[in-house]
Amino acid sequence: MFLIVGAFVFVANVLVARGNLGFYDKPIGTDFASFWTASNFVLTGNAADAYHPLQHHAAQTKLFGKEVEYFAWLYPPTALLMVAPLGLVPYLPSLFCWLAATGTAYVVTVRKFIPASSEALVPILGFPAALLNASHGQNGFLSVAIIGSGLLLSERRPVLAGVILGCMLYKPQFAPMLAVVMLARNNWKMALGAALSLAAQIAAATLLFGPEIWSNFQSILPMTKAILEEQMIGLGKMQSVFAAARLLGAGVNLAYAAQAAVAIFAAALLWLIWRGKASLSLRAGAAATAMLLSTPFVLDYDFVLLALPIAALTNEGLKTGFRPFEKSALAAAWGLPAIARLAGMYCGVPLSPEIVLLLLVLIWIRSSSPDALAGGSSLISSALVESQPQAPAQSR
């Protein structure tokens, strides 16, 4: 149902398009407008203009033929390397190519986390966060592919895994949890690969755009802080612990304190999970979950990352049986992206932090005693046998 409705809404929005504008005269792909215009700046040799809101907004107005909501470019200069080719083709074909390429990578990656099920494709494609990411033209599919594939390679090909994970530099707020993973496993080869990847991207951005691009990036950081603290995009759209605390009436300092406390707790659980003997896919899913709890800047389309823990935990349940609350938590996490924004904006009820944290706790419980379920089943069987009334000696 979600897949059919989501596909219908997306296609309908494209069919009613007039000059790249869809429903209610809003840009199709919304945030992709920021990516495409930033690419045009790179291709014309004016990469720094991506960090000048007036020039950037003017480019978006020209693209859509009317003044629209401003979609800011808040990524570091290395992300310009990623979006540079997008402006080589017109806006809508570029959007479709972007979603097709990153969406394919998303599906292929998540399927690796749930190989036991032949019916996984429909819930992967119908995942509400996938529709959100597609409708915003965002990079969540790419994040899933990088994080999922990188962590799955962390034991067999650690240097290559580090190189892949280093490509997440465009969202540096997720880096602390990746550091926890590397330290928990003492995986210095993966750390070396990540360092090489970061150095190469920084050097390439500096050489191509000039060293002043970094000061241009620094000039946009106050806007990021204002978006977060002054509710410039609405607390209902933000899905972090910080936003939840603010939505419930907490001040900025208290909200930051709550965010820090939950991030530390999530890091501790992640450390324990990666130090344990859980399957690699379950550990990778835990890392993606902890990332969503670690930063105050999380929007609902970032919940595409939840596909990794949902697939990993589902796969474990299908193989060994589900434990108490796991099915309920999985259902809540799968449906969360569809209702999180509505609950926050119109009801003032933040749902995301507690559901995401519950998912991480359940992964920790399962990973802390991966054989407990089998052992528990054996104990139950033994208890049933021992509870049977003993036959008389003659009958024996």
Buried (B, 14 or more C-beta within 10 A) or exposed (E): EBBEEBBEBBEEBBEEBEEBBBEEEEBBBBBBBBBBBBBBBBBEEBBBBBBBBEBBBBBBBEBBEEEBEBBBBBBBBBBBBBBBBBBEEEBBEBBBBBBEEBBEBBBEBBBBBBEEBEEBBEBBBBBBBBBBBBBBBBBBBBBBBBBBBBBBBBEEBBBBBBBBBBBBBBBEBBBBBBEBBBBBBEBEBBBBBBEBBBEEBBEBBBEBBBEEBBEBBEEBEEBEEEBBBEBEEEBBBBBBBBBBBBBBEBEEEBBBBBBBEBBEBBBEBBBBBBBBEBBBBBBBBBBBBBBBBBBBBBBBBBBBBBBBBBBBBBBBBEEBEBBEEBEEBBEBBBBBBBBBBEBBBEEEBBBBBEBBBBBBBBBBBBBBEBEBBEEEEEEEEEEEEEEEEEEEEEEE
